[in-house]
Amino acid sequence: MKKLLLALSLALQAAALAAAEPSPVRPEGVAVKDYPWLALPGETNEALERKGDRKRGERLYALCRSCHLSSAGGSSDGSVPQLAGQHSTVLIKQMADIRSGARHNATMYPFAAVLADPQDLADLAAYLEGLCIPREHGQYDAPDAAQQLAKGKALYERECSACHGPRGEGARYKFHPVIAGQHHAYLLRQMTDIRDGKRPNVNPEMLSVISRYDDEQLLAISAYQSSLVMPGRMCSARPPARKQ
């Protein structure tokens, strides 16, 4: 009887401690306890809880424009990713991870480090999320494109679409990125890095799936992914303004 009372007392104490320490809440009630791999820098939580100011975010984007372009479309060779239309949750997490060192990116770090606080992250992410996704991007166009697309479609629909969606739309509140409109070479490089353990901040579920694929399969998947479109979210790149 004494052992039972002691166990009950300890359980009540643990419950009281848990209640005293509120879990950081993600948008729409997505909690850290549901996605423990997200519980990295504290500023991620703070930025997610703040309302982003798109006008202020546009001014902050001046830091990024020289590489990611005015459209936020990045480069078709895959060296610079397309950011326009990406979920703000994904952008905030990746920027915070780069700032904290959870994601290794020596090129991006100096620019991410300039952002002052969680509000900067929220504002910049809100601006980028509101941009339309450029139709003109680096799709796979080698002579074997038709075969790769067919192979990639089968692989994508088997294991990737459950998280990234049938049109590459991702899932905002689960931190699954938009991949529609992303450059083929960038997608291939990121998937290869994830498989090879070079992206420590990756969702373990993603790592579990992608670790089974060889280089040829990843090529096919990235070829198909880069062909995906999101109706109503895509646009043609604007021509550069003429100087008066």
Backbone bond lengths (Angstrom), bond angles and torsions (degrees), N, CA, C in turn:
res aa  C-N    CA-C-N  psi(-1)  N-CA   C-N-CA  omega(-1)  CA-C   N-CA-C  phi
1 M - - - 1.462 - - 1.531 110.87 -
2 K 1.361 115.82 -42.53 1.459 120.32 179.37 1.522 110.87 -62.45
3 K 1.365 116.36 -39.95 1.467 119.88 179.21 1.521 110.93 -63.97
4 L 1.339 116.00 -37.56 1.465 120.52 179.73 1.519 110.61 -66.00
5 L 1.352 116.88 -43.07 1.465 121.10 178.96 1.521 111.04 -64.79
6 L 1.352 116.04 -39.65 1.468 119.84 178.98 1.522 110.69 -64.07
7 A 1.325 117.31 -43.69 1.467 121.18 179.41 1.514 111.08 -62.74
8 L 1.347 115.94 -41.14 1.463 120.51 179.26 1.520 110.99 -64.66
9 S 1.344 115.95 -40.52 1.467 120.59 178.99 1.524 111.42 -63.13
10 L 1.339 116.28 -43.81 1.464 120.13 179.28 1.517 111.35 -64.71
11 A 1.318 116.84 -38.56 1.464 120.45 179.29 1.518 110.96 -64.47
12 L 1.353 116.55 -40.78 1.464 120.63 179.41 1.525 110.91 -66.12
13 Q 1.354 116.40 -38.84 1.459 119.94 178.18 1.529 110.94 -64.19
14 A 1.326 117.41 -41.35 1.466 121.17 179.17 1.513 111.05 -63.81
15 A 1.353 115.33 -40.54 1.468 119.21 179.47 1.516 110.68 -64.84
16 A 1.352 116.52 -39.25 1.465 120.52 179.79 1.517 110.85 -64.79
17 L 1.337 117.27 -41.01 1.459 120.63 178.88 1.520 111.12 -64.95
18 A 1.321 116.59 -40.83 1.471 119.91 179.48 1.509 110.95 -63.74
19 A 1.356 115.69 -39.22 1.469 119.24 179.82 1.515 111.41 -68.55
20 A 1.339 116.81 -29.96 1.469 120.63 -178.59 1.519 112.12 -74.93
21 E 1.337 117.61 -16.46 1.457 121.24 -178.50 1.526 109.29 -116.43
22 P 1.342 117.21 87.70 1.458 119.70 -176.97 1.519 112.47 -59.92
23 S 1.317 115.02 139.09 1.467 120.07 178.44 1.513 109.76 -77.16
24 P 1.347 118.47 133.95 1.462 119.83 175.97 1.528 110.11 -56.66
25 V 1.324 116.61 130.85 1.454 120.87 -174.85 1.514 110.46 -103.14
26 R 1.314 116.32 132.20 1.453 122.88 176.68 1.524 109.38 -84.15
27 P 1.305 117.82 169.59 1.458 119.84 175.56 1.523 111.97 -53.43
28 E 1.308 116.02 143.37 1.457 122.70 178.58 1.534 112.20 57.83
29 G 1.319 115.77 33.57 1.455 119.24 173.76 1.509 116.55 76.46
30 V 1.327 118.87 12.16 1.466 120.67 176.85 1.520 108.24 -77.74
31 A 1.328 117.59 115.04 1.459 121.57 -173.39 1.524 112.16 -100.50
32 V 1.320 115.77 155.94 1.454 121.96 178.84 1.523 110.85 -57.74
33 K 1.334 117.23 -37.04 1.463 119.86 -178.43 1.525 111.85 -60.34
34 D 1.345 116.30 -26.71 1.468 120.07 178.67 1.519 111.61 -80.12
35 Y 1.326 117.11 -25.70 1.463 122.44 -178.48 1.529 108.67 -134.16
36 P 1.347 118.11 71.18 1.469 120.51 -173.65 1.512 113.90 -58.44
37 W 1.331 119.10 -25.63 1.469 120.99 179.99 1.522 111.42 -67.55
38 L 1.347 117.56 -12.14 1.458 120.92 179.68 1.525 112.64 -86.70
39 A 1.314 117.21 -14.82 1.458 120.97 -172.74 1.524 110.68 -78.61
40 L 1.337 116.52 72.73 1.456 121.18 -178.98 1.529 109.62 -109.85
41 P 1.318 121.31 -113.09 1.466 119.15 -176.80 1.523 112.40 -70.75
42 G 1.345 115.13 143.26 1.457 120.36 -179.91 1.513 113.37 -61.41
43 E 1.352 117.70 -29.33 1.452 118.81 -177.24 1.523 111.65 -68.51
44 T 1.340 117.83 -19.89 1.464 119.87 175.56 1.518 109.33 -61.65
45 N 1.324 116.42 -48.18 1.460 120.91 179.17 1.527 110.96 -60.61
46 E 1.317 116.28 -44.73 1.460 120.04 -178.19 1.524 111.16 -62.88
47 A 1.325 116.63 -44.76 1.467 120.04 -178.87 1.521 111.35 -64.38
48 L 1.329 117.43 -38.83 1.456 121.31 -179.81 1.528 112.04 -65.52
49 E 1.311 116.13 -28.96 1.460 120.15 -178.39 1.530 113.03 -84.62
50 R 1.334 117.23 -8.47 1.463 120.12 -177.83 1.526 111.54 -98.05
51 K 1.309 115.69 148.23 1.462 120.76 176.84 1.519 108.54 -81.72
52 G 1.317 116.69 126.21 1.451 120.65 -178.65 1.515 112.76 -79.41
53 D 1.309 116.66 140.90 1.466 124.06 177.62 1.528 107.62 -101.11
54 R 1.325 116.96 107.67 1.461 120.83 -174.13 1.532 112.43 -64.35
55 K 1.327 117.90 -37.67 1.464 120.25 -179.45 1.520 110.15 -64.88
56 R 1.304 116.05 -42.41 1.461 119.18 178.05 1.529 109.50 -68.20
57 G 1.342 116.42 -36.90 1.454 120.89 177.97 1.517 112.46 -62.41
58 E 1.335 116.42 -35.31 1.467 120.25 178.04 1.519 110.81 -63.81
59 R 1.328 116.51 -38.92 1.467 119.66 177.78 1.531 110.80 -66.96
60 L 1.333 116.25 -39.78 1.458 119.98 178.75 1.524 111.45 -65.51
61 Y 1.329 116.11 -28.25 1.465 120.03 -177.51 1.527 111.89 -65.70
62 A 1.305 117.86 -13.36 1.470 120.50 175.22 1.525 111.10 -56.16
63 L 1.338 117.17 -27.47 1.460 121.46 177.53 1.530 111.87 -66.69
64 C 1.320 115.84 -26.50 1.470 121.77 -169.44 1.522 113.44 -105.15
65 R 1.335 116.33 -17.47 1.470 121.34 -167.62 1.530 113.33 -61.16
66 S 1.317 117.83 -35.74 1.464 119.43 -175.51 1.525 112.37 -63.15
67 C 1.314 117.81 -29.58 1.474 120.96 179.00 1.534 112.38 -98.86
68 H 1.325 116.02 -45.59 1.464 120.16 -174.49 1.528 113.09 -88.25
69 L 1.339 116.94 -4.39 1.474 124.83 177.98 1.527 111.62 74.03
70 S 1.323 115.69 163.18 1.463 120.70 -177.21 1.525 111.54 -64.21
71 S 1.332 116.32 -27.45 1.465 120.69 179.06 1.527 112.51 -82.76
72 A 1.320 117.59 -8.52 1.467 124.10 -171.96 1.520 110.44 62.68
73 G 1.339 115.83 26.06 1.458 121.07 -178.32 1.508 114.66 -88.34
74 G 1.323 118.74 -6.41 1.453 120.56 179.78 1.517 112.77 65.42
75 S 1.320 117.19 -159.09 1.469 121.08 -176.87 1.522 110.62 -117.53
76 S 1.333 115.47 140.83 1.458 120.86 -174.36 1.526 113.38 -65.97
77 D 1.354 117.43 -18.69 1.464 118.62 178.36 1.532 112.05 -79.77
78 G 1.324 116.77 -0.43 1.459 120.91 176.07 1.503 115.44 83.77
79 S 1.326 117.62 2.19 1.464 119.54 -179.54 1.525 111.70 -73.06
80 V 1.335 116.44 -27.47 1.470 122.19 179.23 1.526 107.70 -129.01
81 P 1.325 118.78 124.06 1.460 120.06 -175.13 1.522 114.26 -72.64
82 Q 1.315 114.14 159.34 1.456 123.27 172.31 1.522 107.61 -81.96
83 L 1.340 117.80 126.38 1.460 121.97 -177.32 1.524 113.40 -110.02
84 A 1.320 117.07 -21.10 1.463 120.93 -175.09 1.524 111.01 -59.92
85 G 1.328 116.09 133.47 1.455 121.27 177.14 1.509 115.27 79.69
86 Q 1.331 117.30 1.77 1.462 119.85 179.34 1.532 109.71 -72.21
87 H 1.317 116.48 147.73 1.466 120.47 178.34 1.530 110.08 -58.97
88 S 1.325 116.37 135.20 1.464 119.84 -179.75 1.523 111.16 -61.37
89 T 1.334 117.72 -33.25 1.460 120.52 179.05 1.525 110.61 -61.22
90 V 1.326 115.91 -43.10 1.466 120.99 -179.80 1.524 110.16 -66.18
91 L 1.327 117.03 -44.97 1.462 121.15 -179.16 1.521 111.46 -62.22
92 I 1.319 116.47 -43.43 1.462 120.46 179.66 1.520 110.42 -61.84
93 K 1.320 116.86 -47.53 1.458 119.53 -178.54 1.522 111.93 -62.08
94 Q 1.331 117.38 -44.17 1.460 119.66 -177.80 1.535 111.42 -67.34
95 M 1.327 117.39 -41.07 1.465 119.62 177.95 1.524 111.16 -64.03
96 A 1.340 115.99 -43.09 1.463 119.50 179.10 1.523 111.14 -65.87
97 D 1.330 116.75 -37.13 1.461 120.11 178.92 1.526 111.31 -66.13
98 I 1.313 117.03 -39.15 1.465 120.54 177.29 1.528 110.11 -65.29
99 R 1.322 116.33 -42.38 1.465 120.57 179.59 1.530 111.98 -62.91
100 S 1.339 116.06 -36.96 1.468 119.92 -176.53 1.526 112.81 -86.60
101 G 1.355 116.66 -13.33 1.446 120.22 -176.81 1.518 113.44 92.25
102 A 1.339 117.19 0.15 1.457 120.40 178.27 1.523 111.26 -67.66
103 R 1.329 116.35 -27.89 1.462 121.17 172.14 1.522 107.43 -119.24
104 H 1.315 116.59 126.80 1.460 121.04 -176.33 1.525 110.57 -86.11
105 N 1.329 115.84 117.23 1.463 120.70 177.09 1.523 107.92 -154.71
106 A 1.335 115.19 91.62 1.463 120.43 -175.16 1.518 112.54 -64.06
107 T 1.330 117.14 -30.95 1.468 120.19 -179.54 1.515 111.07 -70.52
108 M 1.315 116.48 -42.86 1.461 121.34 -175.84 1.525 113.56 -79.33
109 Y 1.326 116.76 -27.94 1.463 119.35 -171.20 1.530 113.91 -54.06
110 P 1.344 120.25 -47.42 1.473 118.72 -177.99 1.532 113.08 -59.51
111 F 1.332 116.72 -33.35 1.465 119.96 179.91 1.524 110.76 -76.86
112 A 1.331 116.64 -43.14 1.460 119.72 178.35 1.518 111.26 -64.31
113 A 1.331 116.49 -34.21 1.459 120.65 -177.98 1.525 112.42 -67.81
114 V 1.337 117.43 -23.22 1.469 121.32 -179.67 1.533 111.38 -70.20
115 L 1.326 117.22 -27.67 1.466 120.17 179.01 1.520 108.72 -60.37
116 A 1.324 115.60 133.61 1.464 119.63 -167.26 1.520 114.18 -78.65
117 D 1.327 117.29 -39.76 1.461 119.28 -170.46 1.534 110.64 -161.40
118 P 1.334 117.36 179.60 1.462 120.45 -179.44 1.533 113.88 -57.24
119 Q 1.327 117.18 -30.33 1.464 118.70 178.94 1.522 111.11 -65.99
120 D 1.322 117.14 -37.87 1.468 120.31 175.30 1.528 111.10 -59.05
121 L 1.336 115.70 -43.18 1.462 119.51 178.74 1.518 110.90 -61.45
122 A 1.326 116.60 -44.91 1.463 121.18 -178.79 1.519 111.23 -64.38
123 D 1.334 117.21 -41.25 1.465 120.77 -177.77 1.527 111.26 -68.37
124 L 1.321 117.32 -45.83 1.458 121.00 -179.56 1.529 110.97 -64.24
125 A 1.325 116.35 -41.46 1.462 120.51 179.32 1.530 111.19 -65.25
126 A 1.321 117.25 -38.36 1.465 120.60 179.45 1.522 110.90 -64.79
127 Y 1.323 116.78 -40.06 1.466 120.40 178.61 1.524 110.91 -63.76
128 L 1.310 117.10 -48.20 1.458 121.07 -177.56 1.526 111.92 -65.55
129 E 1.306 116.73 -39.23 1.466 119.89 -179.95 1.529 111.60 -62.13
130 G 1.313 116.18 -32.27 1.458 120.27 -177.53 1.517 114.85 -79.09
131 L 1.330 118.12 -7.52 1.465 120.93 -179.61 1.531 110.79 -81.50
132 C 1.330 115.81 148.77 1.462 118.83 176.25 1.524 109.81 -77.70
133 I 1.316 115.85 154.38 1.461 122.45 -176.41 1.523 109.53 -86.59
134 P 1.330 119.16 120.15 1.473 120.53 -179.10 1.530 112.41 -61.59
135 R 1.324 115.35 133.76 1.471 119.25 176.72 1.526 111.09 -70.13
136 E 1.333 115.65 -32.68 1.456 120.17 -176.96 1.534 109.58 -81.89
137 H 1.308 115.71 102.18 1.459 119.57 178.83 1.524 108.84 -146.21
138 G 1.311 115.78 175.53 1.455 120.65 -172.80 1.514 113.76 -78.97
139 Q 1.318 116.76 83.11 1.453 120.47 176.52 1.528 110.32 -82.65
140 Y 1.306 115.64 160.05 1.460 121.17 179.42 1.531 108.23 -74.02
141 D 1.336 116.77 121.28 1.469 120.06 -175.04 1.526 113.00 -132.88
142 A 1.327 117.72 26.14 1.460 121.50 177.35 1.533 109.72 -69.67
143 P 1.334 118.14 165.59 1.472 120.70 -178.76 1.528 114.31 -55.87
144 D 1.333 117.39 -27.73 1.466 120.12 -179.42 1.524 112.76 -94.13
145 A 1.335 117.43 22.61 1.463 121.72 -174.53 1.529 112.73 -55.61
146 A 1.331 117.03 -44.73 1.468 119.90 -177.51 1.528 111.43 -59.70
147 Q 1.321 116.24 -43.99 1.465 120.14 -179.66 1.529 111.26 -67.38
148 Q 1.330 116.10 -41.87 1.466 119.62 -179.77 1.527 111.43 -65.62
149 L 1.317 116.20 -40.30 1.462 119.61 179.12 1.525 111.41 -63.21
150 A 1.327 116.20 -42.30 1.462 119.57 179.54 1.526 111.31 -64.66
151 K 1.323 116.21 -43.90 1.463 120.88 178.74 1.529 110.50 -65.41
152 G 1.334 115.36 -44.02 1.461 119.82 -179.19 1.516 112.46 -65.34
153 K 1.318 117.00 -36.13 1.472 121.54 179.17 1.529 110.51 -61.21
154 A 1.319 116.15 -45.26 1.464 119.93 179.71 1.526 111.27 -62.61
155 L 1.334 117.10 -42.94 1.463 120.60 179.77 1.522 111.28 -68.22
156 Y 1.328 116.03 -41.89 1.460 120.57 -178.97 1.524 111.29 -62.96
157 E 1.306 116.35 -46.34 1.460 119.85 -177.59 1.521 111.81 -68.89
158 R 1.320 117.19 -24.58 1.465 120.74 -179.72 1.519 112.25 -73.04
159 E 1.354 117.31 -42.56 1.459 117.98 -173.40 1.530 115.89 -133.61
160 C 1.322 118.75 -16.41 1.464 120.18 -172.80 1.533 113.29 -96.48
161 S 1.324 116.46 -34.65 1.462 119.75 -171.99 1.522 113.11 -67.37
162 A 1.324 117.37 -22.65 1.460 120.13 179.98 1.527 111.38 -60.13
163 C 1.333 116.78 -33.93 1.469 121.20 179.17 1.526 112.23 -100.01
164 H 1.331 116.89 -44.10 1.457 120.58 -174.28 1.524 113.49 -90.05
165 G 1.333 116.98 -5.99 1.452 120.91 175.68 1.513 113.28 84.40
166 P 1.341 117.20 154.76 1.470 120.83 -177.78 1.520 113.64 -63.90
167 R 1.320 117.57 -23.31 1.461 121.42 179.82 1.524 112.59 -111.86
168 G 1.303 116.32 12.89 1.457 120.03 179.85 1.514 113.57 75.93
169 E 1.357 116.15 24.82 1.462 120.33 -175.06 1.524 114.10 -82.46
170 G 1.317 117.86 -11.08 1.454 120.11 179.50 1.512 112.37 66.67
171 A 1.333 116.52 -162.58 1.464 121.81 179.55 1.522 107.89 -146.20
172 R 1.304 115.57 108.77 1.467 121.93 -174.24 1.526 113.37 -55.02
173 Y 1.321 117.56 -47.83 1.458 120.09 -172.82 1.524 113.51 -87.83
174 K 1.332 116.49 -0.49 1.464 120.06 173.57 1.527 110.54 -112.04
175 F 1.332 116.48 5.33 1.463 122.28 176.65 1.533 112.36 64.93
176 H 1.321 117.11 28.28 1.460 121.38 174.64 1.525 107.66 -91.82
177 P 1.322 118.57 120.03 1.466 120.53 -171.39 1.526 114.60 -71.40
178 V 1.331 114.38 153.44 1.461 121.61 167.36 1.524 107.08 -68.03
179 I 1.330 116.76 131.93 1.465 118.94 175.26 1.526 111.51 -117.60
180 A 1.328 117.90 -10.53 1.467 120.80 175.55 1.524 108.82 -60.87
181 G 1.326 116.95 132.33 1.457 120.79 179.07 1.512 114.56 82.88
182 Q 1.332 116.64 0.39 1.465 118.88 179.04 1.535 109.48 -83.18
183 H 1.312 116.15 152.02 1.452 121.49 -176.91 1.535 111.53 -70.95
184 H 1.312 115.48 136.62 1.458 121.64 -179.06 1.529 111.98 -54.93
185 A 1.330 116.96 -47.84 1.470 120.07 -176.24 1.523 111.50 -65.72
186 Y 1.322 117.35 -35.12 1.465 120.37 178.16 1.527 110.14 -67.87
187 L 1.328 116.61 -45.27 1.458 120.64 178.78 1.527 110.93 -58.84
188 L 1.322 116.07 -44.56 1.463 120.31 -179.48 1.521 110.80 -62.96
189 R 1.330 116.87 -43.30 1.461 119.77 -179.00 1.522 111.59 -64.78
190 Q 1.333 116.61 -42.44 1.460 119.24 -178.80 1.523 111.52 -67.34
191 M 1.324 117.24 -42.29 1.468 118.96 179.00 1.523 111.30 -64.19
192 T 1.326 116.15 -39.04 1.461 119.81 178.18 1.525 110.60 -65.15
193 D 1.332 117.18 -42.39 1.465 120.79 178.79 1.525 111.15 -64.03
194 I 1.323 116.64 -40.22 1.465 120.08 178.75 1.524 110.07 -63.54
195 R 1.315 116.07 -47.52 1.473 120.22 179.51 1.520 111.73 -59.88
196 D 1.339 116.30 -38.29 1.461 121.20 -175.17 1.535 113.44 -89.67
197 G 1.326 117.24 9.58 1.458 121.00 174.81 1.509 115.78 78.44
198 K 1.349 117.62 22.23 1.461 120.88 -178.68 1.536 112.60 -98.00
199 R 1.335 117.39 2.65 1.459 121.50 177.25 1.526 108.45 -124.66
200 P 1.345 118.40 81.31 1.466 120.65 -174.39 1.522 114.65 -66.07
201 N 1.327 118.17 -14.27 1.467 119.56 -178.08 1.522 112.33 -93.22
202 V 1.314 117.47 15.66 1.461 120.82 -174.96 1.532 111.40 -80.24
203 N 1.331 115.03 151.29 1.453 122.16 174.15 1.538 108.68 -59.97
204 P 1.334 118.99 125.28 1.462 120.45 -179.22 1.522 113.72 -57.52
205 E 1.329 117.05 -30.14 1.465 119.76 177.88 1.528 110.21 -64.45
206 M 1.324 115.74 -39.38 1.466 120.56 177.81 1.531 109.90 -63.85
207 L 1.300 116.24 -44.67 1.461 120.84 -180.00 1.523 110.93 -61.83
208 S 1.321 116.82 -40.45 1.451 121.47 -179.95 1.521 111.78 -61.32
209 V 1.341 116.05 -40.25 1.465 120.75 -179.06 1.524 110.66 -73.13
210 I 1.333 115.92 -49.54 1.464 120.21 -169.65 1.527 112.81 -75.45
211 S 1.313 117.27 -19.41 1.470 119.90 -178.25 1.527 112.38 -65.05
212 R 1.320 117.08 -16.67 1.468 120.55 -178.21 1.530 113.22 -87.48
213 Y 1.334 117.86 -8.47 1.460 120.42 -173.73 1.525 112.23 -94.57
214 D 1.329 115.42 141.91 1.459 119.93 175.17 1.532 109.81 -91.87
215 D 1.336 116.74 178.49 1.462 121.19 -175.08 1.527 112.23 -60.23
216 E 1.320 116.82 -40.80 1.460 119.97 -178.51 1.524 111.62 -65.61
217 Q 1.306 116.76 -38.32 1.463 120.40 178.90 1.526 110.84 -68.72
218 L 1.324 117.09 -39.98 1.462 119.98 178.27 1.519 110.94 -64.93
219 L 1.316 117.18 -36.98 1.464 121.08 176.51 1.519 110.04 -60.29
220 A 1.326 116.93 -46.31 1.460 120.92 -179.33 1.534 111.41 -64.61
221 I 1.316 116.72 -42.39 1.468 120.34 -179.78 1.527 110.55 -63.53
222 S 1.323 116.62 -45.35 1.467 119.63 -179.30 1.519 111.05 -65.69
223 A 1.336 117.27 -35.14 1.463 120.83 177.28 1.528 109.99 -61.47
224 Y 1.320 116.44 -44.55 1.466 119.62 179.71 1.532 110.99 -69.89
225 Q 1.324 117.06 -43.39 1.462 120.38 -179.76 1.530 111.49 -56.21
226 S 1.326 116.35 -41.53 1.463 119.45 -177.26 1.524 112.46 -70.92
227 S 1.337 117.28 -11.05 1.463 120.73 177.88 1.523 112.78 -90.41
228 L 1.328 117.17 -8.55 1.461 121.12 -175.77 1.525 111.19 -72.50
229 V 1.329 115.65 145.90 1.463 121.23 178.32 1.525 109.61 -132.59
230 M 1.316 115.82 153.14 1.459 121.87 177.05 1.527 108.30 -116.40
231 P 1.316 118.66 103.30 1.472 121.26 -179.75 1.524 111.54 -54.65
232 G 1.323 114.94 133.47 1.460 120.04 179.89 1.507 114.77 87.54
233 R 1.327 117.43 -9.29 1.462 120.53 -178.91 1.525 112.34 -116.44
234 M 1.338 117.58 -5.56 1.461 121.62 -175.90 1.525 109.84 -100.50
235 C 1.325 116.36 151.33 1.455 120.54 178.94 1.523 109.71 -149.88
236 S 1.304 116.62 161.91 1.460 121.52 174.80 1.520 109.12 -85.44
237 A 1.317 115.97 142.68 1.469 120.36 -179.63 1.520 109.53 -65.15
238 R 1.314 115.74 138.58 1.460 120.48 178.54 1.531 109.71 -77.76
239 P 1.346 117.00 140.48 1.468 118.71 175.88 1.513 110.53 -67.98
240 P 1.319 118.84 150.85 1.460 120.45 179.89 1.528 110.96 -61.25
241 A 1.330 115.07 142.04 1.459 119.99 -178.64 1.530 110.72 -67.57
242 R 1.328 116.25 139.31 1.464 120.47 179.04 1.513 111.08 -79.21
243 K 1.316 115.08 139.59 1.456 118.46 177.89 1.520 110.18 -75.01
244 Q 1.309 115.44 136.28 1.467 120.49 179.53 1.518 111.51 -78.76
